[in-house]
Amino acid sequence: MQAAILSASLPSTLTAIVPTSQANGQTWRYINSTPPINWFTTSYNDSTWNSGLGGFVAGNPPNTTGIIHTVWNTADIWLRRTFNPGSLTAQQISNLVFSMYHDEGVEIYINGVLAGSASGYVTDYGLVAMNPAGQSAVLPNANNVLAVHCHQTGGGQYIDVGIGLHTNAVIALPPLPAIHAGVIAVSGSMGVSLGWNSVSNATSYNVKRSTVSGGLYTNIVVTPPSNAGTDTTASNSTTYYYVVSAVNASGESANSAVISLTTMAAPIPDPPVLTTWFKADAISGLTNGAPVSLWPDVTGNGYDATQSTSSQMPKLVISAINGRPVVRFNSTNQTYLAFARPVKGDFTILCVYKSSQGIGTGTQFYQGAGLVNGEVAGTAADFGISLNASGKLLAGTGQPDVTVVSSGSNFNDGQPHILTFKRTRITGELALFVDGLPQGTNTGGTQSLTAPAQLVLGAQQTLVNYLNGDIAEVKIYSAALSDDDRVAEENALACKYGLGAGASPSAPSGLTPSAGNRQVSLNWMPTIGASSYNLRRSNNSGATFPLVATGITATNFVDTNAVSGQTNYYTLAAVSDCGVSSNSTLVSIFLSLPSLGVSMNANSLIISWPNWASDWVLSSATNLSPPVVWSPVTNSIGNTNGQFIVILPLRKNVEFFHLKSP
């Protein structure tokens, strides 16, 4: 029931039935963590709660000097106390009111019945009406339970509640708040922020929204007396119409004038970043059966997996899965490779492996044979993937320890499998896929998983539970891949290792050229699932597109054979073992030739050209009759304001100049 913030319109006497802590601190039971749902009932046992004197305070709110008794610096507090009101007539009970100072919103219960509430905050003690249900719950000449919950959102905070008896029942409500003006709205990444001019006697405001001018309007934000609110539920690229109304104990004002805005477009997400990539076919210089001391991270990010102890080095085995090499781990020799942890928040880990082993029947990620593992002993913010002897894959995170156990088993059948472990930090969601099929989900913690300094391939990070088996490839993204991106990666790996057919990668996006000195630099966004790229160029307005380069593994390329003095057209395709994508959107760029500038003064001829043409040579000739003899100009060259400058003495003969490329 809506609270009424009261002020006496006629002289009246207030007799304390339950005193506040204004004169003397009153003893309450209190707790700052969420209590059981029945906390406000008479049967609830509050003996384990703290005991303290009111008022409860933090942040030095106004008018509390000398009445601060117990610190309350959390968002919420729950209070309980018992009282005996003595002998009260029915008329006196109907005149009971609450005397309190609340900062901010408060709900008050008597004997388990909601007896009153107030939103927002006040800056001194005042009276709040007790509703009829609360008055009816009061028991004369008996013990009663007074229970209070107060919630704070920011700034100073204070709560203290008492009950008083008016000697008359005439308590006037404040006037209805005025319609306010000056509503403004701004769209941002967190929603729509609104502000408006304050109304002096308002205790709260309603912010209402519609997608149609003139309504119907729906309340979306209820704010305390502060004159601002945020609509966090607004969708991107949508036009909304907002009005604001003011509220106090007398009711609600009419709506303000309508203000409309169209929310900002959804930001284009950054592409997932492949932070670490191990593939056995990138290990060079080793023969079949050779020990592997270093498995290079082919992303170039430096997360190389290493082993310095020769007896614990795994072996490179050629032609093990679909004619491709693997790194073979041996539990007897306790072989493993370690690398610095590359992720801690969102991540997706893909691993191609085969094993006929597995360890134990436990179902926590730290109990099986380690595949890609960061287990830290004890309770820790760690994570990892392992394989148990029942053929179950176990993928999970720590603090608390939560594991996704594969719904399928027999993943230790000696056949190659593709596992994908995905974590979304903001929700703690964990998801496991094997050979492209979902295996289960779970929800872990949302903290950064920084406990392991390193991850281990082929064992638990604690160097137990060593793997007997092969790992052919590991890819780690610092993002929770979308389903489309995950499937693209799984398809590419399935095609590569002969585990099934899959679609070709999608066409590359973001191809961007920039002109240089006789060359064009090109950059593009990485294509999920692509192992390389093919670049084509046209110099005949796109009539034909000969290949410029194939097998590009980076997401950039410098075309040193671009043609100067004309427009160069480019298109790009992504390549995986599943095939070649369609071509990217066509882009073009004009590659300029440097031009000579000529000026004179009384004694000199001044020749200039742009200083980006740093390796072009200035040459001169005295005539253009064949055969033309061009000779380099050997005068000193200056460099100023982005131009090379050569100053030559004026001569009476005719002379020709041009720039010659190397």
N, C-alpha and C positions, 0 to 999 in steps of 0.2 A: 504494500500500500504506500502511495506517495507520502513522503514526509512533509509536514508543514513546519516551516521555520517561523517561530512565533515571536511576537512582541506584544506586550500588554497595551491595550488601547484605553483601559480604565485602571485606576489605582487598584492594586490587589496585593495580597500578602502571600508569599511563597514559604511554606513550611517544609523543611527537609525531611523526607521519609527515608531516603537513602542518600546520605551526604556525599558531595563531591570531595575532591582532595584540595579544594581551594584553601580551607582553613587548616585541615590536618590530613596528612596522607592516609588514604584508605587502602586496606589490604585486599589484593586480588590474587587469584591464581591466573597464570598467563603462560602462553606458549607461542613461539614464533614460526614453528613448522606446522604444516597442514594437519589438523587433528582428524580423528574418525568422523564420519558423516553425522553421527548423533551427538556431537560435542556440546550442543546447546540444550540437551534434554535434562530432565531432573534425575534420570537414572544413570547418567554418565558419571564415571569415576575420574575426577581430575586430580587425584592424589599425587600423580607423577609429574604434574605441571610445576613450573616455578612459582614462587611466591614473591610478590613485590608490592610496593606502595605506588598508587597513582599520584600524579599523572605520568603517563608513559610518553617519552619525548626523545627527539633528536633534531638537530639543526637550528635550535634557538628560535622557535616561532614567537610571534609577538605576544605580549601580556602573559608570559609564563614565569616571570621572575619570582623566585621563592617557592614555586609549586612544582619544580622538576624533581622527581623522586627516583624514577627507574628509566634507564636508557632503553629505547626501542628504535633500532636503526635498520630493521628489515622492511620488506614491502608490506607484510601483513602481521597482525597480532590478533590473538584470540584471548578473551578475558572471561573469567567466571568469578562470581561471589554470591554468597547467600545473604538474605536479609529477612527480618521479621518486621512488617509494617505496623504491628500493633492493631488496635481496634480501629476499623474504618467502616464508615457507613457506605451504602451504595452510592449516595450522592458524592461523598468524598472520593471514592474510587473513580467516579466519572470525571473528576477534576484533576486526576494525576497527570503530570507531564514529566518529560525528561529534561534535566538540566545538564548541559554538556558542552564540551569544547572538542570539536572533531576536525581533524586535518589528516586524511581526507574522508572518503566515503565510509559510512558506518551502518551496520545493522544491529538491532537490539532485540533480544529475546527475553521473555519472562515465562519461566516454567515451560520452556519448549515451544512457545508461541511467538511468532514475529510480532513485536509490539511497536516497532517504529524503525525508521531509517532516514538517512539524509545523505545526499550526494555532495561532492565538492568539498570545500573547506570553509571554516570561519576563522576569525582572528581573535576571538574572546569567547567566554562562556555565554550561552544563550539557551533559550527554551525550544524544545522540539516536542510536537504533539505526540501523545501516546494514543495509538489507535484503539478502537473499541475492543478488538480481540485481545489486545494486550491488557487493557483494563480489566476485562472479564477474567483473565488468567491470574490476577493478583489474589492471593489468599490472605485474608486478615488473620491476625493472631496465629500465624504459622510461618514456617521457614519457606522462603521462595528462592528460586535461582534466577539471578540476573546474568545473562551471557551476552557478550559484545564481540563483534568482529569489525576491525578497521583496516582499510586498505589504503596505501600511500603510493603515488606514482612519481613524485619528485618534490624537491625543496624540503622545507622544515616539516615536521610531523608531530602530532600530539593527540592523545585520546584520554578523556576522563568523562565518566558518566555517573549521574546521580538521578534520583527521582524526587520530585517535589509535589506539594499539594497546594493548589490555588484555593484561596478562600472565596473566590467567585469563579464562575465558569465563562466569563466574558473575555475571550482572547481573540483579538482581531488578526486577520490575515493581511499580508502586505498587498499593495495594489498589483494588478496584473502588469507584468513587464511590458515595456514599450517595444514596438517594432524597431529593430535596429537596421542600420544601413552600413555601407562600406564593405560589403562582402567581396573578398578577392580569392582567386583560386589559381594554383600553379601546379602543373603536372611534372612529376619527377620520377626517378627510378623506383622509389618506394611507394608511389601512389600519388594521390592528389592532396596537396596541402591547402587548407582553407584558413582564412582569418577574417575577422569582422570587428566592428566597433563594439566595445563593451556596453551592456545595459546595466545600470547601477543596481537595480534590485533583482537581477536574475541570479538564480542559484545553479542553473545549468543551461545548456543549450542543446537543441536537437539539430543535427545536420541531416538534410534529406536530399535524396538523389532520384533522378528519373532519366530515362533515355529519350523522353518526349517532352518538348517544351510545354509547360503547364500541368505536368503530372501524368499519371498518378505518382506521388512521391513516396519513397520508402526511407524510413529512418536508418541511417548507416553508422552514424557516430553520435554518441551522447557524451558531452564533455562537461567537466566541472567549470566553475566560473571563469577560468582562463579562456580568452577569446580566440582560440585556434583549435583545429582538429585535423586529422589526416584520414582520408579514405584509402585504406590499404587494399580494398577489394576491387578497385577500379581496374578494368582491362585496358590493354594497350590499344591505340588507334581507335578509340571509341569516343563519341561525343556524349557528354553528360550535362544535365541541367541540375543546378544545386540551389536550394533555399535553406535558410537558417531561421529557427525560431528560438525565443527565450522562454525559460520555464522558472516559476517559483511556486510557492505553496498554493497560490491562488489559481494556478493553471498555466496555460501556454499562450504565448502571443501569436498573432498572425505571422505568416511567413514573410521573410524579407523579399526584396526584389530578386528575380531569377538571375543567376549568372551561369554562363555556359562555357565550356572549353572542350577541346578534343585532346585526349591524352596522347602522350608521346608514343611513337612506334616502339615496338619491342627491340631492344638492342640486338645487333647481330652477334651471336656468341663467338668467342674466339675458337678457332679450330682445336680439337684435341691435340695435345703435344705428346709425341712419342719420345719419352725421356730415355729409354733404354731398349736396346735391341741386340740380342745375341742370336746368331744363326751359325750353325756348324759349318755351312758352306762358305762362310766368310773367313774361316781360319785358314791361313796360308802358311806355306813353308813346312808343313808337317806331313809325314807319311802315315800310312795305315798302322794303327797300333801305337803311335807316338804319344808320349805323355803331353797333356795340355796344361801349361803353366799360366797361360793367359788366353782368355776368351774375349776378344775385343768387342766393345760396345760400338756398333757401326753407326749409331746416331752422331758420333763425334762429341757427345756430351761427357765422355771420360769415365763412365761407370763400368770400366773393364772388370771382369771377374778373374780373380787370380788365385794361385796356390803356389807358395814358395817351398813347401816341403815335397821333395820329389816322390817320396813313397805314397803321398796322399793325392797325387795328381791323377785325375781321370784320363782316359785314353780317347784319342780320336779314332773313330771307326768309319771307314769309307764305305759308301753304298750300303747303308743299313736300313733306311726307310725310303722306299720308292727310288732307289738308286742314289740317294742323297746321304751325306755324312751325318753322324751324330757324335755327341760327347757321351762316352759310356762311364757310368759310375759303378763302383764296386764296394759293397758294404764291408767285405772282409778287410780290405785295405783302408777303409774309412776315408774314401776319396770325396772331395768336395771342392767347390770354388766359391769365393766370397767377393762381394762388391758392395760399395757404399750404398746405403738406402737412398733411392732416388725419389720416393714419394712419401707423403704422410697424411694427406687429406683424401680427396677423391682419387680413385685409381681404377684401372682395368689391367689385369695381368692375364696374358695368353701364353700358354705353354703347350708345346708338342712333345710328347714323351711316350715311351712304352716301357712296361715292367711286368714281370711275372711274380713280383715279391709283395711288398706291403708289409707293415709291421703292426702287430697287435690287433685287438678288436675295439680299442677305444674310439670314441667319436668326437674328440676335440682336435682342433687343428694342430695341436702340439703333441699328439700321441702317435701319429703315423710316420712313415718314412718321408723325410722332407723332400719336397720338389723345389718350390721357391718359398723360402721360409725365413721369418724374422722373429721367431719365438724367443722371448726373454723369460728367464726363470721368475716364478712368483707372479703376483698381480701386476701387470704392466700394460701400457698402451702399445701393444705389438700386433703382429698379424702374420699369416702364413698359410701355406697349402701343403697338405701331406696326403699319403696314400696308406690305408690300413690293409691288413692281411685278408679282410673280407672283400677287398676290391672296392671299397668305398673311398671316394675322394672327400677330403675334409678341408674346408676353407673358412677361415674365421679371423676375428679380431679380438683384442684383449681389453680389459678394464671397462666393462665386465667381459669375461671370456664367453664369446658367442660364436658358434660354428654352424655353417651350412653343411649338412651331411648329404651327399649325393643320393637321390632317390634310387638311382640305378646302382648295381654292383658289378662285379667282374671287370672292373677297370684295371685289374692287374692280370689280364689274360694274355700278356705277351704281344698284344697288338698295339699299333700306334693310336693315340687318342689326342684330341685337342680339348684342353680345358680352358675355361674363361672364368675368372673371378673378378667381380665388379663391386666396388664400394662407393656409395654416395654419402659423403660426410654429413651434410646438413640434416639428413634424416636417420643416418646410421644404417640405411638399408644395405644388405649384403645379398648378392645373387651369384649363383653358380650354374654354369652351363658346361656340358660335355658333348663333344661332337655336334655342336649346334643345338642341342636339346636342353631345355631348362631342367635343372636338377633340384631346385629349391631356393628359398629365400629365408632370411632371418633379419633381425634388427639388433645391431650392436650399439656401442657408444658413438658419440658425435665429436669426440676430441681428436686432436692431431695425434697420429700414431708415431710418436718420435722415440719410443723406448729403444728399438734396435738401431745401433749405429750402422749396421751392415745387414745385408740379406745373404743367404747361402743357397746355392744350388746343390742338390744331392744329399742334403742332411737337414736336420733341425739346426737353427742358428746357434743353439746351445751345444752343438757338435755331439749329438746323440741321434739315434734312429737314422742311420745312413741308408741311402737308396741303392738297390741293385736294379739298374736299368739305364735307359738312354734318354737324353734330352737333345732334341734336334733344334729347337728354336724357342726363344722367350721374348715376348714384347711387352713392355710396361708403359702404359699411358698415364699421365697425371690428370686424368679425367675419367668420369664414369661414362663410358661410351653409350651413345644412343643405340637402340636396337638395330637401326639401319647400319650404323658404323660397325657395331659388333659383328653383325652377320657378314658384312663386307670383309672384315678381317678373317673371320672363320672360313668363309668361302675361299679366300686366297690361300690360306694354309691347307685347306682340304685338297685343293687342286695341286698344290705344290707337292704334297706328300702322298698323293694317290688315295685319299680318303673319301673321294666323292667329287661330283661336279659342282660348279658354282658359277654365278654370274660374273661377267667381266667387271672391273671396277668402274665407278662412275667417271664421267668426264671431269678433268681438272677444272678448277675455278680460280679466279683471281690472277690470271696471267697478265702481267704488267711489264711493258717495255720502257726502258729509258736510254736515251741516246748518249753516246760518248764520242771519243775520238776514234773514228773509223770502226766502231764496234757498238753493239746493242746489248745491254744487260737486261736479262729477263728474270722475273721472280714470279712465283705462284704459290697458292696454298697447297699443303700436302693433301693427297687423296688417300683416304683410308683404304687399306688393302693393296695399295700399289707398291710394287717392288722397284719400279723404274719408270722413266718417262721417255717418249719419243717427241722430238721437236721438228717442226717443218716450217720452211720459209718460202714465201713467194715474192718475186720481184717483177711479176707481170700482172699486177692488179688482182691476184688471186686466181688466175687461170690454171696454174699448176702449183703444186706444193711439194717440191723435192725435200727429202729428209735432210736436216742439218746435223742431227745427232740422235743416237739411240742409246738405250741403257743408262740414261742420266739418273743417278740415284739421289742427288740433292734436289732441292726445290728452287734452284737458281741455275742460270747458265749465261755465259758471255759468248755471244756470237761475234767472233773476230773476222768473219767473212761477210758480214753485212755490207750492203752496197751503199756507198756514200753518194749523196746527191740525188737520192730518190727515196720513195716510200718502200719500207720493208714490211711485209705482212707475215704474221706468225700464228700458228695453231699448235696445240699440244695434246697428246694422248697419254693416258695412264696405262701401265702394263702390269699384269700379274700372271701367275701360272694359269689363271682361268681364261686369259685372253687380253685383248687390247680394247680400251674404252673407245667411245666415239670421241671426236675431236672437240676441243674446248672452243669457246667463243673466239672468233677471229679478232685479233688486235693488230694495229698498224702503228708505225712511227716513221717519221721522215728523218733520215740521217744526213745532217747538213755537211756541206763542204765549207771549209773556211774561206772567207772572202777577204780580198786585199782592199785596204783603204789608202788613198793617196791625197796628200796635201802639200802645199809649198809655202815657203816664206821667201824673203829676199835672196837668201843664199843657199837654201837647202830644200831637198826633196824628202818628205817624210812618208814612209810606208809603214802600215800597221796591219795586224791580223789578230784574231782572237787567241788568247793564250792557252785555251784548251787544246789547240793544235800544236802541242809542244814539240812533236817530232817531225813536223813538216819543215822543209828546207826552202828558203827564199832563193830563187835563181833569177838571172837576167840574161837577156839576149839583145843584140844590136839590130837584128832583123829577123823576119819570120819566113824568109825564103828557105826552102829545103836545100840541103839538110840544116835544120835549126840547131844551133849550138847554144845550149843553156849552161851557164856557169854559176856556181854558188856565189851568193853575195857574202863576203867575208867581214863586212863591217860589224861592229859590236851591236848586240841586240839588247834593248831595254825592255822592262816589263813594268807597266803602270796601268792602273784602272782596268785590269782585265784584258789588256792588249799588249802584244809584242810590238816594239817600235824600232825601226832602223832609220837613221838619219844619214842621207847621202848628199854630197855636194852637187849643186846644179851644174850640169854639163850641157854643151850646145848640141850634142848629138842626140839622135833618137834612141830610146832604150825601152825594152819591154821586160816586164816582171811577171813571175807566177810562183805559186807554191807547189812543191812536189812532195808527195807522200813517200815514206820510206819504201 
